[in-house]
Structures are given as structure tokens and as C-alpha cells.
Amino acid sequence: MPVTVLDLSKPNTAIDVRLVEGEIVETTTQLVERLRETVVCDRASLQQAALDRQQLADAEKRVAAWFQPAKSALHRWHAFVCDREREVLAPIKALDEIKRKAISAYKQREEQERREREQAEAERRRREHEARVAAEAAALERDGHAELAAAVVDEAIESPLPVVVLPDETKAIPGLRFVKRYSWRYVGGDRDVAMKLIPREFLMPDEKKLGQYARAMKGSGEIAGIEFFSIDDPVR
């Protein structure tokens, strides 16, 4: 299906490109300069500051109204482009996610199997080592060197066995790279149970809920560790 593309390089009647030109900029600049001084020290200056804020509020409305047609047109165009982009990308991302999970699952299985092979190989080497030491100690003891045989056994016990590290076969695959990402999850998948176990230093207050509670209680709320207060914020 053909897609109509808006050529933003050409003038378009739906978009007012005079975003930083014209009378609106000049009048706004003049107003800001005229009302710039802000000293509230008595009733007269208090009344003037209130009148100034009303003029500024009117100016904000005029500026917003002037920009609104261009913003609306650009917003509709941006939404259309983003929607089409998501539609085209959706099957790509979905398939890539399937393959990512399949590769990750294989990597986990391969690492588990490799660890098992490493443990099995380490156990085999341990048994071989113990057999060699036992044979050497037995030979020494037959020859009448009981103390030397005991020393050989003691040394074998104290010496650490070599760590077995088998090669990671996935590293031989061209273009395949991994990054280890560390994350977390609730024990057993049960958040309510986990919340009873999590140390206090890993918990945080629900600030949105605290704000709702403060507004609902109108200054009379009480929560340990929280101080509720009010301010007189001038409105227009």
C-alpha cells in the first residue's frame, strides 16, 4: 500500500514555519522587559506583583495559542511516523527476541553441562592422583620407609588439586558475543513473601502514595519518619 510522505523541505499550509518571527516574539520580549523588576516589600508592590502575574498569564495563553496549530500538525505527523515505524519494526523485534532467548537458553545449558564436565574431570583427576599417591606410599612402606610413605600421603593431602577449566565452545562461533547482565527477582516469585524478608536498606517509600496521603489528610497525617507540611503557593 503506498504511503504518503509529508515533504518537510517544502512549505506546508498546515504548519506555520514562522516559529521564532513576528509580532508575538516582539510583544512577549517587551512585556518581560517591562515587568522584569520584582520586589515585594509592601501592600502596593504586592498588588502590583499580582497584576504583573496576570499579565504574564495572559501572555502565556497568547503564545500557546499562537504555537498550537504548528504543534498539532507536527504532533500528528510525528505520531503517524512513529506508529508506522513500530508496525514495521514489530515483526523484526519479535523474531529477534525469540532468537535472543533461544541463544541465551542454549548458553545457559552449555555452561551447566560444561561445569558438570569440569567437575567430572576434576573428580577423575582426583581419583587418579589419590591412586598414584597410594601406590607410591605402599611401595615405600614395603621397602621399609614407613615415615617417608606417611610424608608422601600428608603432602598429597595438603597440596591443592589443579582446577579444571574446559573451553567455552560458544566463543568459536563467528559474530556471537555475550554480555553478562546481572538482575534480580523475588524469591519464589512471591513479592508479598519477599517483602517480609528484604532488609530495610533495600526498601524505599512510595513517594506518589505519600503525596496522595498528604493531600487527602490536609496537614493532619502522621507517619513515622515523615513530616507533613503546607505552603501558600500563589495561583493565577
Backbone hydrogen bonds, N-H to C=O, Kabsch-Sander energy under -0.5 kcal/mol:
donor,donor_aa,acceptor,acceptor_aa,energy
5,V,3,V,-0.5
8,L,6,L,-1.1
10,K,7,D,-1.5
15,I,12,N,-1.5
17,V,15,I,-0.9
19,L,17,V,-1.9
21,E,18,R,-0.8
25,V,22,G,-0.6
26,E,22,G,-1.3
27,T,23,E,-2.9
28,T,24,I,-1.8
29,T,25,V,-2.4
30,Q,26,E,-2.3
31,L,27,T,-2.2
32,V,28,T,-2.3
33,E,29,T,-2.2
34,R,30,Q,-2.4
35,L,31,L,-2.0
36,R,33,E,-0.8
41,C,39,V,-0.7
46,L,42,D,-2.2
47,Q,43,R,-2.5
48,Q,44,A,-2.3
49,A,45,S,-2.3
50,A,46,L,-1.9
51,L,47,Q,-2.2
52,D,48,Q,-2.8
53,R,49,A,-2.1
54,Q,50,A,-1.5
55,Q,51,L,-2.0
56,L,52,D,-2.4
57,A,53,R,-2.4
58,D,54,Q,-2.2
59,A,55,Q,-2.3
60,E,56,L,-2.5
61,K,57,A,-1.9
62,R,58,D,-2.1
63,V,59,A,-2.5
64,A,60,E,-2.7
65,A,61,K,-2.6
66,W,62,R,-2.1
67,F,63,V,-2.1
68,Q,64,A,-1.6
71,K,67,F,-2.4
72,S,68,Q,-2.9
73,A,69,P,-2.3
74,L,70,A,-2.6
75,H,71,K,-2.7
76,R,72,S,-2.4
77,W,73,A,-2.2
78,H,74,L,-2.9
79,A,75,H,-2.8
80,F,76,R,-2.2
81,V,77,W,-2.5
82,C,78,H,-2.6
83,D,79,A,-2.5
84,R,80,F,-2.4
85,E,81,V,-2.6
86,R,82,C,-2.5
87,E,83,D,-2.2
88,V,84,R,-2.4
89,L,85,E,-2.5
90,A,86,R,-2.0
92,I,88,V,-0.5
93,K,89,L,-3.1
94,A,90,A,-2.6
95,L,91,P,-2.2
96,D,92,I,-2.5
97,E,93,K,-2.3
98,I,94,A,-1.8
99,K,95,L,-2.4
100,R,96,D,-2.7
101,K,97,E,-2.4
102,A,98,I,-2.1
103,I,99,K,-2.6
104,S,100,R,-2.6
105,A,101,K,-2.6
106,Y,102,A,-2.2
107,K,103,I,-2.6
108,Q,104,S,-2.3
109,R,105,A,-2.4
110,E,106,Y,-3.1
111,E,107,K,-2.4
112,Q,108,Q,-2.4
113,E,109,R,-2.6
114,R,110,E,-2.5
115,R,111,E,-2.6
116,E,112,Q,-2.1
117,R,113,E,-2.4
118,E,114,R,-2.7
119,Q,115,R,-2.5
120,A,116,E,-2.4
121,E,117,R,-2.7
122,A,118,E,-2.6
123,E,119,Q,-2.5
124,R,120,A,-2.3
125,R,121,E,-2.6
126,R,122,A,-2.2
127,R,123,E,-2.3
128,E,124,R,-2.4
129,H,125,R,-2.7
130,E,126,R,-2.8
131,A,127,R,-2.4
132,R,128,E,-2.4
133,V,129,H,-2.6
134,A,130,E,-2.6
135,A,131,A,-2.4
136,E,132,R,-2.6
137,A,133,V,-2.9
138,A,134,A,-2.5
139,A,135,A,-2.2
140,L,136,E,-2.3
141,E,137,A,-2.4
142,R,138,A,-2.2
143,D,139,A,-1.5
144,G,141,E,-1.5
145,H,140,L,-3.1
146,A,144,G,-0.6
149,A,145,H,-2.3
150,A,146,A,-2.3
151,A,147,E,-2.1
152,V,148,L,-2.2
153,V,149,A,-1.9
154,D,150,A,-2.5
155,E,151,A,-2.5
156,A,152,V,-2.1
157,I,153,V,-2.0
158,E,154,D,-2.1
159,S,155,E,-2.1
165,V,163,V,-0.6
169,E,167,P,-0.8
171,K,168,D,-1.3
172,A,169,E,-1.4
173,I,170,T,-1.4
176,L,173,I,-1.7
177,R,175,G,-0.6
181,R,179,V,-0.6
189,G,186,Y,-2.5
190,D,187,V,-1.3
191,R,189,G,-0.7
194,A,190,D,-2.2
195,M,191,R,-2.6
196,K,192,D,-0.7
196,K,193,V,-0.8
197,L,194,A,-1.6
198,I,194,A,-1.9
202,F,199,P,-1.8
203,L,200,R,-2.1
207,E,205,P,-1.2
210,L,206,D,-2.2
211,G,207,E,-2.1
212,Q,208,K,-2.0
213,Y,209,K,-2.2
214,A,210,L,-2.5
215,R,211,G,-2.1
216,A,212,Q,-2.1
217,M,213,Y,-2.5
218,K,214,A,-1.3
219,G,214,A,-0.8
220,S,217,M,-1.4
223,I,226,I,-0.6
226,I,223,I,-2.3
228,F,226,I,-0.5
233,D,231,I,-1.0
